[in-house]
Amino acid sequence: MIDPRFGRERPVVAANRVAVKAITDLWEAGESVEDIAYDFDMTPEQIGVLRHATVRLAA
């Protein structure tokens, strides 16, 4: 979601308002999906969907 009140008009995860870029930066740096999910109180499946969507948007 993009909400001007959160994330400085950048996409954030609606459930916890974490910037999508923060999550993708960790993934690109080599963090495991499980560790990222734990850090942001998400499930590995949620991180996987986010990662897949981000890759599709970048293509």
Number of C-alpha atoms within 10 A of each C-alpha: 15 15 13 10 8 16 17 11 12 13 17 20 17 13 9 10 16 15 19 19 14 11 22 18 11 14 16 10 9 9 13 13 20 14 15 19 17 12 10 13 11 17 14 16 12 13 20 14 11 16 18 11 11 14 11 9 8 6 5
